[in-house]
Amino acid sequence: MSTYILAIDQGTTSSRAIIFNEKGLPLWQAQQEFKQYYPDDGWVEHDPEEIWITTLQVCQQVMQKGKLRAADIAAIGITNQRETTVVWDRETGKPIYNAIVWQDRRTADYCEKLTRAGKETVINQKTGLLIDPYFSASKVNWLLENVPDARENAESGKLLFGTIDTFLLWRLTGGKSHKTDATNASRTQLFNIHTQQWDEELLKLHHVPVALMPEVMDCSADFGVTERTLFGGEIPIYSMAGDQQAALVGQACFKPGMVKSTYGTGCFVIMNTGEQAIQSENRLLTTIGYRLNGKVSYAIEGSIFIAGAAMQWLRDGLRLIPHANVTEALAQVAKKSHGVYMVPAFTGLGAPYWDPHARGAIMGLTRDTGIAEIVSAGLQSVCYQTKDLMNAMAADGVVPTTLRVDGGMVVNNWMVQFLADILGVTVERPQVTETTALGVAYLAGLYKGIYQSVDDIANYWHSDQRFEVSMEQVQREKLYQGWQEAVQRVKSNKG
């Protein structure tokens, strides 16, 4: 039996494919960045066709690297940027508009109207989410209201909705499979996380016809097979999970109380809460961690919109650095008490502030501030935002003593050490940091029978390095107070 698993990791700035063996070790990978579109203030879009083409190409490239045929691949798993919204024609498969990205803020006024109408309680109780442009529901509503003929075509069943996982699945299966999984469904604001169904009241509230919606599956399930022409043969697709939930699985956080934090374009802290859907009193999100064999494991989550994207901005926007891999060396030579704070609220502030109108700033600049200090402040901003989330979790009664981290940024030892210091907790980095892709590889292998249980999967998790706290509490509190003051200065009056 073949034990190679192809994981598709379709992210916010790039599409990647990684082939894992049965031990969860990455063997070959390929990656392609794609264009970001910013047509207006706070608007962020992707071209769905470019997402599809880059995804297909990296899958083909990674199979070529390993000299693998379709028959050599046991299964495919798909993980994706969550909430990003696509609506396409059922017959042609052609999107009616660009994908509206999770970071997009165009529906802020619409969301404020819902809040003023007193809809936050019912939405929060059913979905575990807050009213915010972040989630898919307001994006679908915008597409149906603003794209010519979209509303009429949606009502007559000519259109389909999906987050990126669903759109890719549709293309991979040649239009045969219109499905999503429970984790992605739980991020749309149209799915009742308690009944595990698309919610009639929420669909009506956002004016979204049920005919648009995909079938919701377990994370580990039969999602269909690929079109034979794509890879020279059919390959079964056995798992799907939103990127952050996939990382929860990849980090083997299967027991209630276990926490992981992923540092990619954004940063997302998720804690497994088991069978209990904890309603946060501190503006965190209640969500689905994973669903296996019809059984739901819930999670509580805090979302930071800008993490690695801040480094990308320093590289591409300000052109201060040639590549993100120079940030560690620069941070090491930055003045220790530089007093610079970067608040990267480029698309508003996420949890626990939920202020879509906030905008970014760099504060504390002096004549001797250099590139190293600005880069250091950018890295520190990610750690301060993580502390915001941890404080909110603590206020909800959960205080983790250890944090498992992953994502592209955690190769930076300086940043991970500062994270441990500012949080005051031990931070563990796994041997395999590509845990988002690894998570869906595990889930696909679980359905295939390569793994027998989640306990079996947990045995493959190994620590690469532990980062212990080395900062005095007085220093930690002083630095964090400066951050809190900086955040207050960028918050909008509407936030």
C-alpha positions in Angstrom: 0.0 0.0 0.0 1.3 3.5 -0.9 1.9 5.7 2.1 2.8 8.9 0.4 0.3 11.7 1.2 0.1 14.9 -0.8 -0.9 17.9 1.3 -2.2 21.0 -0.5 -1.6 24.1 1.6 -3.3 27.0 -0.1 -2.4 30.1 1.9 -2.9 33.8 1.8 0.2 34.7 -0.1 1.2 31.4 -1.7 0.1 28.0 -2.8 2.2 25.0 -1.6 2.2 21.3 -2.0 4.2 19.0 0.3 4.5 15.2 0.1 4.8 13.5 3.5 5.7 9.9 4.3 3.8 7.8 6.9 6.0 9.1 9.7 4.8 12.7 9.0 8.1 13.8 7.6 8.1 16.2 4.6 10.0 14.7 1.6 9.4 17.1 -1.3 7.7 20.5 -1.5 6.9 23.2 -4.1 5.6 26.7 -3.6 4.4 29.6 -5.7 3.4 33.1 -4.5 0.5 34.9 -6.2 -0.6 38.5 -6.6 -2.4 40.4 -3.9 -5.0 43.0 -5.1 -5.9 46.1 -3.1 -8.6 47.9 -5.2 -9.7 50.2 -2.4 -8.8 51.2 1.2 -9.1 48.0 3.4 -10.0 45.8 0.4 -8.0 42.7 -0.3 -8.7 40.3 -3.2 -7.2 37.3 -5.0 -7.7 36.0 -8.5 -9.4 32.5 -8.0 -8.0 31.4 -11.3 -4.5 32.2 -10.2 -5.1 30.3 -6.9 -6.2 27.3 -8.9 -3.4 27.4 -11.4 -0.7 27.9 -8.8 -2.2 25.0 -6.7 -2.3 22.7 -9.7 1.2 23.5 -10.7 2.8 23.0 -7.3 1.1 19.6 -7.0 2.5 18.6 -10.4 5.9 20.0 -9.5 6.1 18.2 -6.2 5.1 14.9 -7.8 7.8 15.4 -10.4 10.4 16.1 -7.7 9.6 12.8 -6.1 9.3 11.0 -9.5 5.8 9.9 -8.3 2.8 8.8 -10.3 -0.9 9.2 -9.2 -0.9 5.5 -8.1 2.0 6.3 -5.7 -0.1 8.8 -3.8 -2.3 7.3 -1.1 -4.4 10.4 -0.6 -4.6 14.1 -0.9 -5.4 16.5 2.0 -6.4 20.1 1.5 -5.9 23.0 4.0 -6.6 26.6 3.2 -6.8 30.2 4.1 -10.1 30.4 5.9 -13.1 32.7 5.4 -11.8 33.8 2.0 -14.9 33.8 -0.2 -15.5 32.7 -3.8 -18.8 32.5 -5.7 -18.8 30.7 -9.1 -21.1 29.6 -11.9 -22.3 26.0 -11.4 -22.1 25.2 -15.1 -18.9 26.9 -16.2 -17.0 26.9 -12.9 -16.0 30.5 -13.6 -15.9 32.8 -10.6 -18.3 35.8 -10.8 -15.8 38.1 -9.1 -12.3 37.9 -7.4 -12.0 36.0 -4.1 -12.7 38.4 -1.2 -9.9 37.6 1.3 -10.4 37.1 5.0 -8.4 40.3 5.7 -10.9 42.4 3.6 -12.7 45.2 5.5 -15.2 46.4 2.8 -18.2 45.1 4.7 -17.4 47.0 8.0 -20.5 49.3 7.6 -22.8 46.3 6.9 -21.5 44.6 10.0 -22.0 47.7 12.1 -25.7 47.8 10.9 -26.1 44.2 12.1 -24.6 45.1 15.5 -26.9 48.2 15.8 -29.8 45.9 14.9 -29.0 43.8 17.9 -27.9 40.6 16.0 -24.6 40.0 17.8 -26.1 37.8 20.5 -27.9 35.4 18.2 -24.9 35.2 15.8 -22.5 34.6 18.7 -24.7 31.9 20.3 -25.1 29.9 17.1 -21.7 30.3 15.5 -19.3 31.2 18.4 -18.2 34.2 16.2 -18.5 38.0 16.5 -19.9 40.3 13.9 -16.9 41.3 11.8 -16.0 41.6 8.1 -13.5 38.8 8.8 -16.0 36.1 8.3 -17.5 34.8 5.0 -21.2 35.7 5.5 -20.9 39.4 4.9 -18.6 38.8 1.9 -21.1 36.5 0.2 -23.8 39.1 0.9 -21.6 41.8 -0.7 -21.0 39.7 -3.8 -24.7 38.9 -4.3 -25.6 42.6 -3.8 -22.9 44.1 -5.9 -22.1 41.8 -8.9 -24.6 42.2 -11.7 -27.2 39.4 -11.9 -25.6 37.6 -9.0 -28.6 37.8 -6.7 -31.0 36.5 -9.4 -28.6 33.7 -10.5 -28.1 32.6 -6.9 -31.8 32.4 -6.2 -32.3 30.2 -9.3 -29.5 27.8 -8.3 -27.0 28.8 -11.0 -24.2 29.8 -8.5 -22.2 28.0 -5.9 -20.4 29.4 -2.8 -17.2 28.1 -1.2 -14.3 29.0 0.8 -11.0 28.2 -0.9 -11.0 24.5 0.1 -14.4 24.0 -1.6 -13.4 25.9 -4.7 -10.2 23.8 -5.1 -12.1 20.6 -4.5 -14.6 21.6 -7.2 -11.8 22.1 -9.7 -9.8 19.1 -8.6 -12.8 16.8 -9.1 -13.9 18.4 -12.3 -17.1 19.9 -10.8 -18.3 16.6 -9.2 -17.8 17.5 -5.6 -19.2 20.6 -3.8 -18.2 20.0 -0.2 -16.5 21.5 2.7 -15.5 20.3 6.2 -16.9 21.3 9.6 -13.9 23.6 10.5 -14.2 25.7 7.4 -18.0 25.8 7.7 -17.7 27.0 11.2 -15.9 30.2 10.0 -18.6 31.3 7.6 -21.0 32.7 10.2 -23.7 30.7 8.4 -23.1 27.4 10.2 -24.6 26.4 13.6 -21.7 24.8 15.5 -24.1 23.2 17.9 -26.5 21.6 15.5 -23.7 21.1 12.8 -25.9 22.4 10.0 -26.2 25.5 7.8 -28.5 27.7 9.9 -31.8 28.8 8.3 -32.1 31.9 10.4 -28.5 33.0 9.7 -28.8 32.4 5.9 -32.0 34.5 6.0 -30.3 37.2 8.0 -27.5 37.6 5.5 -29.8 37.0 2.5 -27.8 33.9 1.3 -29.8 31.2 -0.6 -29.2 27.7 0.8 -28.8 26.5 -2.8 -25.3 28.1 -2.8 -24.0 26.1 0.1 -21.7 23.0 0.0 -22.3 19.7 1.8 -20.5 19.7 5.2 -18.3 16.7 6.0 -16.0 15.5 8.8 -12.4 16.6 8.5 -11.4 13.1 7.6 -13.8 11.8 4.9 -14.3 10.8 1.3 -14.3 14.1 -0.6 -14.1 12.6 -4.1 -11.3 11.8 -6.5 -9.2 14.0 -8.8 -9.9 14.3 -12.5 -7.7 11.7 -14.2 -6.2 14.3 -16.6 -4.7 16.4 -13.9 -2.1 13.9 -12.5 -2.3 11.0 -15.0 -4.7 9.1 -12.8 -7.3 9.5 -10.0 -6.1 10.3 -6.5 -8.6 10.2 -3.6 -9.1 13.3 -1.5 -9.5 12.2 2.1 -9.2 15.3 4.2 -10.0 19.0 4.5 -9.5 21.5 7.3 -9.0 25.2 7.7 -5.4 26.1 8.1 -5.5 26.9 11.8 -7.4 23.8 12.8 -5.1 21.7 10.5 -2.2 23.1 12.6 -4.0 22.1 15.8 -4.0 18.5 14.5 -0.4 18.8 13.1 0.7 19.9 16.6 -1.1 16.9 18.1 -3.2 19.1 20.4 -5.8 16.5 20.9 -6.3 16.9 24.7 -8.4 19.8 26.2 -6.2 22.6 27.4 -3.5 22.1 24.7 -2.6 25.3 22.8 -0.9 26.0 19.5 0.0 29.3 17.8 0.7 29.6 14.1 2.8 32.4 12.7 2.1 32.8 9.0 0.5 35.8 7.2 -1.5 36.3 10.4 -1.2 34.7 13.8 -3.8 32.4 15.3 -3.8 31.0 18.8 -6.1 28.0 19.3 -6.8 26.0 22.4 -8.6 22.6 22.4 -11.6 22.7 24.7 -12.8 19.1 23.9 -16.6 18.5 23.9 -17.3 21.8 25.6 -18.0 24.9 23.4 -16.8 27.6 25.7 -18.4 31.0 25.1 -15.7 33.6 25.6 -16.5 36.7 27.6 -13.4 38.4 26.3 -14.1 38.6 22.6 -12.3 35.4 21.6 -14.0 33.0 19.1 -15.6 29.7 19.8 -15.0 27.4 16.9 -14.7 23.8 15.8 -11.2 22.3 16.4 -11.9 19.2 14.3 -14.8 16.7 13.6 -14.0 13.0 13.3 -16.6 10.2 13.0 -19.3 12.8 13.6 -17.8 13.8 17.0 -16.9 17.5 17.4 -13.9 18.7 19.4 -14.4 22.5 20.0 -11.7 25.1 20.4 -11.3 28.7 21.5 -9.4 31.0 19.2 -7.8 34.4 19.0 -7.0 35.9 15.6 -4.3 38.4 14.7 -4.6 39.7 11.1 -1.0 40.7 10.6 2.1 38.7 11.6 4.3 37.5 8.8 2.6 40.0 6.6 4.3 42.8 8.6 7.7 41.4 7.4 6.3 41.1 3.9 5.4 44.8 4.1 8.9 45.8 5.3 10.3 43.8 2.4 7.9 44.8 -0.4 6.3 48.0 0.8 9.1 49.9 2.5 11.9 47.8 0.9 13.9 47.9 4.1 14.9 44.2 3.8 15.6 41.9 0.9 14.2 38.8 2.5 12.5 37.8 5.7 15.4 35.5 6.5 17.6 38.6 7.4 15.2 39.7 10.2 16.8 37.5 12.9 20.3 39.0 12.4 18.9 42.5 12.3 16.9 42.0 15.5 20.0 40.7 17.3 21.9 44.0 16.5 19.0 46.3 17.3 19.3 48.5 20.4 17.8 46.5 23.4 15.7 49.4 24.6 14.9 51.1 21.3 11.4 52.2 22.4 9.9 51.6 18.9 6.5 50.1 18.6 4.9 48.9 15.4 1.2 48.4 15.5 0.5 46.6 12.1 -3.2 47.3 12.0 -3.1 47.5 8.1 -6.5 45.9 7.9 -7.8 46.8 11.3 -7.2 45.0 14.6 -8.3 41.5 15.3 -8.9 39.8 18.7 -9.5 41.0 21.3 -10.1 44.5 19.9 -12.1 43.8 16.8 -11.6 47.3 15.4 -11.9 47.2 11.6 -11.3 50.9 11.3 -7.9 51.0 13.1 -4.9 51.6 11.0 -1.2 50.8 11.4 1.5 53.0 12.9 5.1 53.0 13.9 5.8 55.0 17.1 8.8 56.0 19.2 11.0 56.9 16.2 14.1 59.0 17.0 17.2 60.1 15.0 19.1 57.0 15.9 16.3 54.6 14.9 17.5 52.4 12.1 16.3 49.5 10.0 17.3 47.0 12.7 15.1 48.7 15.3 12.1 48.9 13.0 12.5 45.2 12.0 12.8 44.3 15.7 9.6 46.3 16.5 7.8 44.4 13.7 8.8 41.0 15.2 7.9 42.2 18.7 4.5 43.3 17.5 3.6 39.7 16.7 4.6 38.7 20.2 2.7 41.5 21.9 -0.4 40.6 20.0 0.0 37.0 21.1 0.1 38.3 24.7 -3.1 40.2 24.1 -4.8 36.9 23.1 -3.2 34.9 26.0 -4.5 37.6 28.5 -8.0 37.2 27.0 -7.8 33.4 27.4 -6.6 33.8 31.0 -9.6 36.1 31.7 -11.8 33.3 30.3 -10.2 31.0 32.9 -7.6 29.3 30.8 -3.9 29.8 31.6 -1.5 27.7 29.4 1.9 26.8 30.8 3.3 25.7 27.5 2.7 26.9 24.0 3.4 24.9 20.8 4.3 27.2 17.9 4.6 26.7 14.1 4.5 28.5 10.8 7.1 30.3 8.7 8.1 32.9 11.3 9.2 30.4 14.0 12.4 29.6 12.3 13.5 32.9 13.8 15.0 32.0 17.1 15.2 35.6 18.3 11.4 36.1 17.8 10.5 32.8 19.5 12.8 33.7 22.5 11.1 37.1 22.8 7.7 35.4 22.6 8.6 33.2 25.6 9.9 36.2 27.4 7.0 38.5 26.9 4.4 35.7 27.6 6.3 34.4 30.6 5.7 30.8 29.4 7.8 28.0 27.9 7.5 27.9 24.1 8.0 24.6 22.2 8.9 24.4 18.5 8.3 21.0 16.8 10.7 19.3 14.5 8.3 19.7 11.6 7.1 23.3 11.6 4.9 22.9 8.5 2.1 21.7 10.8 -0.7 23.1 8.7 0.1 20.8 5.8 1.1 18.1 8.2 -2.3 18.2 9.9 -4.3 17.4 6.8 -1.7 14.8 5.8 -2.5 13.1 9.2 -6.2 13.5 8.6 -6.0 12.0 5.1 -3.9 9.1 6.5 -6.4 8.6 9.2 -9.2 8.0 6.7 -6.9 5.8 4.5 -6.0 3.7 7.5 -2.3 4.6 7.6 -3.0 5.9 11.2 -5.3 4.1 13.5 -6.3 6.9 15.9 -5.4 10.4 17.0 -3.2 8.8 19.8 -1.3 7.1 17.0 -0.7 10.5 15.4 0.3 12.1 18.6 3.2 9.6 18.9 4.8 11.2 15.9 5.0 14.7 17.4 8.6 15.6 18.5 10.0 18.8 20.0 12.9 20.5 18.1 13.6 23.2 20.8 12.2 24.5 24.0 12.5 28.3 24.7 12.5 29.1 28.4 11.7 32.4 30.0 14.8 34.6 30.5 13.3 38.1 31.0 12.5 39.7 34.4 8.9 40.4 35.1 9.5 44.1 35.6 11.0 44.4 32.1 8.2 42.3 30.6 5.5 44.5 32.2 7.2 47.7 31.1 7.5 46.6 27.5 3.9 45.4 27.3 2.6 48.6 28.9 4.3 50.5 26.0 2.6 48.2 23.5 -0.9 48.8 25.1 -0.3 52.6 25.0 0.6 52.3 21.3 -2.5 50.2 20.5 -4.8 52.8 22.2 -3.3 55.5 19.9 -4.2 53.6 16.6 -7.7 52.5 17.7 -10.6 54.2 15.9 -13.4 56.0 17.7 -15.7 53.4 16.2 -13.8 50.4 17.6 
